[in-house]
Each structure stands twice: as structure tokens, then as C-alpha cells.
Amino acid sequence: MFAGTSTGSIIACSIAKGMSAAEIRKFYEEKGKDIFPNLGSINFLWNSLLERIKKGDYSLPLFPDDGLEKVLQDVNVFGEELFGTLPPTLVVAYDAYNRTTVVFKSNQPEFAQIPIWEVCRSSSAAPTAFAGHVLTDPTYIASLRQNPHHSIIKNPVTIKIPPETNGVPLIDGGVVANNPSLCAIAECLNLKNSTKSVSLENICVVSFGTGQMEDRITANDTKTWGILDWLNIKKGIPLLEVYADGSADLIDYIATQLLKDKYNRYQPLVLNSKEKPISTFQADPQNLANLVDAANNFLDRSDGDRQLEKLAAYLSI
């Protein structure tokens, strides 16, 4: 099974459809700038200001969503391929209107007819960075009308469809499951083949994080920071990072308790310095090169290569 949240949803779906790691890396290197325009460029700032004046709203998301959508719909990425064409794949998003988690599963009928790009667009709609995605797929909407609680999530809010859009507004799944390993484990326990049910004893999880920043939030910061500091884009939006890191740590703890050494987590430490500054929302060549260096340092200094070789040997048994 493949599982991913936010940018991990793009990676998971890419792997599920057969793309190699080299192809996925090339995708980010070549298409990243289309998703994340240069924040400091005159052209970006001017267009951003005009858009805010045009809409009469000065607190719009940082990036336009047409770049992300165009990239995901590229015929060399997902095109119009449907989510149901993938092998068992799980992606997490959040329904902001109904205040509930949405767990997309490629092997369930209500999700099968949704284009892959829309699933990934929904899961990667990071608050403040991108606008939410309104999902209007008729099969999914019909399934919600017929059985509002089909997802088995016990939510006291009555599931409704906003009449003005006839769709549900979805945002980044990282607000609930930045690391979707537990969702994948739970789903695997419900999978059955012709001979036996799946149990914890025959589940192995390989979980890849996108890196954790070393930036420290000091005691003085916690006492003095207000909303402008916690949501400061130049600081990487600390509030989102804290939620994401805390959620991932909790998943690590529970998954390790359940699976012991069959839960394999790879999470590089991303060192941010004046010599090699790293930003969450920039895709310029230097920033991408710094991220590659961070991954290579993890492999070289944290015995990552040996861990991967050991894992490959285990999986090939």
C-alpha cells in the first residue's frame, strides 16, 4: 500500500503509478518553480498586488493555485488519470466545511472516479500558501448525500454539501495526519486476500519524512510571539511546523509501539544557516540544492545508506 499527505500525496501517487525516484526528483527540480514562484521577484510581487486589488482582499493565499494545478494535470505527471486506476493508495485531506478528515482510498468506489491530480491538489492545499480545493466529483458528492458517514469517522457534525458550490472545500491533510502511517496500518488490517487476513505481524512500514528544521523556538519567543510571528512566512510559518512535527512525532511513537522494528522512519534533520538558508516555500535552484545536501548529509552521517540497504534486504526476502 502507498500512503501520503500534502507533498507526500504527490510522491505516493507517483510511486503507485510506477514513477521512479529519479523521475520524481526531476519533477520537483523542473516543476517546483511553477508551483512556488520566486517570492522576491518584482513580477511576482506586482501580480500578487494586482490580484489582491482586483478581488478586494489583501489576505489571499501566498501563491496562486493555477501553477500547482497545471503541474499536476500535466500529461507527464497525472493528466486526467483516475485515482481508482492506482493500486491500493491512501491520501489524507481535511474537509474544512464539515470539520472532518477525508481519507481517500483508491480501492473504494466513492473515490475511484476522482482524477489523481484533484486528490493531490486537495491534500496539498497548505493553509496560507494555497487556496483550498473544492471537490465537486459527482460520485463522491452523491456518496456523501446517500451516506454522510461512509468514512466511518465518528464526527458529531452533520455532513452537508454547501449549496453555493455543490462541492466540499478541502485543505492540506497535514493539519491532521502529516505522517499517514497509522492510517495505512489501519487500512491494511482491513485488507484480506484469498488465504488469510492481514495482521500486525505481517505489516512492515517504510515512512519517509520531508525533513525537520532545526530552528529552535526559544523561551522568550513562546512568551512574546503573537499571530504575526507564529504565521510569519519568512520564518517558515512556525505554527504549521509545530503542528506538523508534533503530529508526526505522535504517529512515530504509536507506530513504533505497534510494529517495533518493522516501523522504519527516515526523517532528515534540515540545518538552516546563513551559508545555506533553506525555505519551505521556495523552489529556486539554490534552495533545492540545499535540500539535496540535507538529504545526502542524512544518508552519509546518520548511517542512512546502511539502514536502506538493510531494509532492501528485508523486503527482498
C-alpha positions as CSV (number, residue, x, y, z in Angstrom):
1,M,0.0,0.0,0.0
2,F,1.1,3.6,-0.7
3,A,0.1,6.5,1.5
4,G,0.9,10.2,1.5
5,T,-0.1,13.5,2.8
6,S,0.4,17.0,1.3
7,T,3.5,16.9,-0.9
8,G,3.8,13.3,0.2
9,S,0.5,12.6,-1.6
10,I,2.1,13.6,-4.9
11,I,5.1,11.3,-4.2
12,A,2.9,8.4,-3.1
13,C,0.7,8.6,-6.1
14,S,3.7,9.0,-8.4
15,I,5.3,5.8,-7.0
16,A,2.0,4.0,-7.1
17,K,1.7,4.7,-10.9
18,G,5.2,3.4,-11.5
19,M,7.4,6.5,-11.5
20,S,11.0,6.0,-10.3
21,A,12.7,8.1,-7.5
22,A,14.8,9.7,-10.2
23,E,11.8,10.8,-12.2
24,I,10.1,12.2,-9.1
25,R,13.2,14.2,-8.2
26,K,13.4,15.5,-11.7
27,F,9.7,16.6,-11.4
28,Y,10.4,18.7,-8.3
29,E,13.5,20.2,-9.8
30,E,11.8,21.2,-13.1
31,K,8.3,22.0,-11.9
32,G,8.9,23.4,-8.4
33,K,9.3,26.9,-9.7
34,D,5.9,26.7,-11.4
35,I,4.3,25.8,-8.0
36,F,6.4,28.2,-5.9
37,P,7.2,31.4,-7.9
38,N,10.1,33.5,-6.6
39,L,8.7,35.5,-3.7
40,G,11.2,38.2,-4.1
41,S,10.8,38.9,-7.8
42,I,9.2,42.2,-8.9
43,N,6.9,40.3,-11.3
44,F,5.5,38.0,-8.5
45,L,5.0,41.0,-6.1
46,W,3.3,43.1,-8.8
47,N,1.0,40.3,-9.9
48,S,0.2,39.4,-6.3
49,L,-0.7,43.0,-5.5
50,L,-2.9,43.4,-8.6
51,E,-4.8,40.2,-7.7
52,R,-5.4,41.4,-4.2
53,I,-6.7,44.8,-5.5
54,K,-8.8,43.1,-8.1
55,K,-10.5,40.9,-5.5
56,G,-10.6,43.5,-2.8
57,D,-8.9,41.1,-0.4
58,Y,-5.4,41.7,0.9
59,S,-5.1,38.4,2.8
60,L,-5.3,36.0,-0.1
61,P,-3.2,32.8,-0.1
62,L,0.5,33.5,-0.8
63,F,0.7,31.5,-4.1
64,P,-1.8,31.4,-7.0
65,D,-3.2,27.8,-7.3
66,D,-3.1,27.7,-11.1
67,G,0.6,26.8,-11.1
68,L,0.1,23.8,-8.8
69,E,-3.0,22.6,-10.7
70,K,-1.3,23.0,-14.1
71,V,1.7,20.9,-13.0
72,L,-0.4,18.1,-11.5
73,Q,-2.6,18.0,-14.7
74,D,0.5,17.7,-17.0
75,V,0.2,14.6,-19.1
76,N,3.7,13.5,-18.0
77,V,2.5,13.7,-14.3
78,F,-1.1,12.6,-13.7
79,G,-3.0,14.1,-16.6
80,E,-6.6,13.0,-16.3
81,E,-5.8,9.5,-14.8
82,L,-8.4,8.4,-12.2
83,F,-7.5,7.6,-8.6
84,G,-9.2,4.3,-8.9
85,T,-6.6,3.1,-11.5
86,L,-3.9,3.1,-8.8
87,P,-3.0,0.0,-6.7
88,P,-4.1,0.4,-3.0
89,T,-3.2,4.0,-2.3
90,L,-4.3,6.2,0.6
91,V,-4.2,10.1,0.7
92,V,-5.3,12.3,3.6
93,A,-7.1,15.7,3.3
94,Y,-9.4,17.7,5.5
95,D,-12.9,18.9,4.8
96,A,-13.0,22.4,6.3
97,Y,-16.7,22.9,5.9
98,N,-17.7,19.7,7.7
99,R,-14.7,19.7,10.0
100,T,-13.7,16.2,9.3
101,T,-10.8,14.2,7.9
102,V,-11.2,12.8,4.4
103,V,-9.2,9.6,3.8
104,F,-9.1,8.9,0.0
105,K,-8.7,5.2,-0.8
106,S,-8.1,4.2,-4.4
107,N,-9.9,0.9,-3.9
108,Q,-13.2,2.4,-2.8
109,P,-15.9,3.2,-5.3
110,E,-16.7,6.7,-4.0
111,F,-13.1,7.9,-4.7
112,A,-12.3,5.8,-7.8
113,Q,-13.6,8.4,-10.4
114,I,-11.8,11.4,-8.9
115,P,-8.8,12.4,-11.0
116,I,-5.5,11.8,-9.3
117,W,-4.5,15.4,-9.6
118,E,-7.6,16.5,-7.7
119,V,-6.8,14.1,-4.8
120,C,-3.2,15.5,-4.6
121,R,-4.4,19.1,-5.1
122,S,-6.8,18.7,-2.1
123,S,-4.2,17.1,0.1
124,S,-1.5,19.7,-0.6
125,A,-3.6,22.8,-0.1
126,A,-1.4,24.2,2.7
127,P,-3.3,26.9,4.6
128,T,-1.8,30.4,4.0
129,A,0.2,29.1,1.0
130,F,-2.6,27.8,-1.3
131,A,-6.3,28.1,-1.7
132,G,-8.4,25.2,-0.6
133,H,-9.7,22.9,-3.4
134,V,-13.5,22.5,-3.8
135,L,-14.1,18.9,-4.8
136,T,-17.3,18.5,-6.9
137,D,-16.8,15.0,-8.2
138,P,-20.4,13.8,-8.7
139,T,-19.8,10.2,-7.5
140,Y,-18.2,11.4,-4.3
141,I,-20.8,14.1,-3.6
142,A,-23.6,11.5,-4.3
143,S,-22.0,9.1,-1.8
144,L,-21.9,11.8,0.8
145,R,-25.6,12.6,0.3
146,Q,-26.5,9.0,0.5
147,N,-24.3,8.0,3.4
148,P,-22.7,11.1,5.1
149,H,-20.7,8.9,7.5
150,H,-19.3,6.4,4.9
151,S,-15.8,7.3,6.0
152,I,-16.6,5.7,9.5
153,I,-15.1,8.8,11.1
154,K,-17.2,9.5,14.2
155,N,-17.8,13.2,13.8
156,P,-20.7,14.9,15.6
157,V,-21.1,17.5,12.8
158,T,-23.8,16.6,10.3
159,I,-22.2,16.2,6.9
160,K,-23.6,18.8,4.4
161,I,-22.8,20.0,0.9
162,P,-22.5,23.8,0.6
163,P,-25.4,24.7,-1.8
164,E,-23.4,27.5,-3.5
165,T,-20.7,25.2,-4.7
166,N,-22.2,21.7,-4.7
167,G,-18.9,20.5,-3.5
168,V,-16.8,20.3,-0.3
169,P,-13.8,22.6,0.4
170,L,-10.7,20.5,1.2
171,I,-7.4,21.7,2.6
172,D,-4.0,20.1,3.4
173,G,-4.1,16.8,5.1
174,G,-1.1,17.8,7.1
175,V,-3.4,19.5,9.6
176,V,-4.5,16.1,10.8
177,A,-2.0,13.5,9.6
178,N,1.3,14.9,8.4
179,N,2.6,11.3,8.6
180,P,-0.2,9.0,7.4
181,S,1.5,5.8,8.6
182,L,-1.2,4.9,11.2
183,C,-4.0,5.4,8.5
184,A,-2.1,3.0,6.3
185,I,-1.7,0.4,9.1
186,A,-5.4,0.6,10.0
187,E,-6.4,0.2,6.3
188,C,-4.0,-2.8,5.9
189,L,-5.6,-4.5,8.8
190,N,-8.9,-4.5,6.9
191,L,-7.4,-5.9,3.7
192,K,-7.9,-9.6,3.0
193,N,-6.5,-11.9,0.4
194,S,-7.7,-15.3,-0.6
195,T,-6.0,-17.2,2.2
196,K,-5.7,-15.0,5.3
197,S,-6.4,-11.7,6.9
198,V,-3.6,-9.2,7.4
199,S,-2.3,-8.8,10.9
200,L,0.3,-6.6,12.6
201,E,2.8,-9.5,12.4
202,N,3.0,-9.3,8.6
203,I,2.9,-5.5,8.2
204,C,6.1,-3.6,7.5
205,V,6.0,0.2,7.2
206,V,8.6,2.4,5.5
207,S,7.9,6.1,6.2
208,F,9.8,8.9,4.6
209,G,9.6,12.4,6.0
210,T,10.4,15.6,4.1
211,G,12.8,16.8,6.7
212,Q,12.6,18.6,10.1
213,M,14.0,22.1,10.5
214,E,16.5,22.6,13.4
215,D,15.2,26.1,14.0
216,R,14.5,26.5,17.7
217,I,11.6,28.4,19.3
218,T,13.1,30.0,22.4
219,A,11.5,30.5,25.8
220,N,11.3,34.2,25.0
221,D,9.7,33.5,21.6
222,T,6.9,31.5,23.2
223,K,6.2,34.3,25.7
224,T,6.2,37.2,23.2
225,W,5.1,35.8,19.8
226,G,1.7,36.8,18.5
227,I,-0.2,35.7,15.4
228,L,2.2,37.7,13.1
229,D,5.2,35.7,14.4
230,W,3.6,32.3,14.5
231,L,2.3,32.7,10.9
232,N,5.4,34.5,9.6
233,I,6.2,33.2,6.1
234,K,9.8,34.2,6.4
235,K,10.1,32.0,9.5
236,G,8.6,29.1,7.6
237,I,5.1,29.6,9.3
238,P,6.2,28.2,12.7
239,L,2.6,27.3,13.8
240,L,2.2,24.9,10.9
241,E,5.6,23.4,11.5
242,V,4.9,22.8,15.2
243,Y,1.5,21.1,14.4
244,A,3.2,19.0,11.7
245,D,6.2,18.0,13.8
246,G,4.0,17.2,16.8
247,S,1.6,15.1,14.8
248,A,4.4,13.2,13.1
249,D,6.1,12.5,16.5
250,L,2.9,11.1,17.9
251,I,2.5,8.8,14.9
252,D,6.1,7.7,15.3
253,Y,5.5,6.8,18.9
254,I,2.3,4.8,18.3
255,A,3.6,3.1,15.1
256,T,6.8,2.0,16.9
257,Q,4.8,0.6,19.8
258,L,2.7,-1.4,17.4
259,L,5.3,-2.6,14.9
260,K,8.6,-2.4,16.8
261,D,11.5,-2.7,14.4
262,K,9.1,-3.2,11.4
263,Y,8.3,0.5,11.5
264,N,11.1,2.3,9.6
265,R,11.1,6.1,9.7
266,Y,13.5,8.2,7.7
267,Q,13.5,11.8,8.7
268,P,16.5,14.1,7.8
269,L,17.4,17.0,10.0
270,V,17.5,20.1,7.9
271,L,20.1,22.5,9.0
272,N,19.3,26.2,8.2
273,S,22.3,28.6,8.2
274,K,23.4,31.9,6.7
275,E,25.6,29.9,4.4
276,K,22.9,27.6,3.3
277,P,19.5,29.1,4.0
278,I,16.6,26.8,3.4
279,S,13.0,27.9,2.9
280,T,9.8,25.7,3.0
281,F,8.1,27.6,0.1
282,Q,10.9,28.3,-2.3
283,A,11.9,26.3,-5.4
284,D,14.9,28.3,-6.7
285,P,17.9,26.1,-7.8
286,Q,20.0,27.1,-4.7
287,N,17.2,26.2,-2.2
288,L,16.6,22.8,-4.0
289,A,20.4,22.2,-3.9
290,N,20.5,22.9,-0.2
291,L,17.7,20.4,0.4
292,V,19.5,17.8,-1.6
293,D,22.6,18.4,0.5
294,A,20.5,17.9,3.7
295,A,19.3,14.6,2.4
296,N,22.8,13.5,1.4
297,N,24.1,14.5,4.9
298,F,21.4,12.4,6.4
299,L,22.4,9.4,4.4
300,D,26.1,9.9,5.0
301,R,26.2,10.9,8.6
302,S,23.2,9.2,10.1
303,D,24.0,5.8,8.7
304,G,21.1,6.2,6.3
305,D,22.6,4.2,3.5
306,R,23.2,1.2,5.7
307,Q,19.6,1.4,7.0
308,L,18.2,1.5,3.5
309,E,20.4,-1.5,2.4
310,K,19.2,-3.4,5.4
311,L,15.6,-2.6,4.6
312,A,16.0,-3.6,1.0
313,A,17.4,-6.9,2.1
314,Y,14.5,-7.5,4.4
315,L,11.9,-6.6,1.8
316,S,13.5,-8.9,-0.8
317,I,13.2,-12.0,1.4
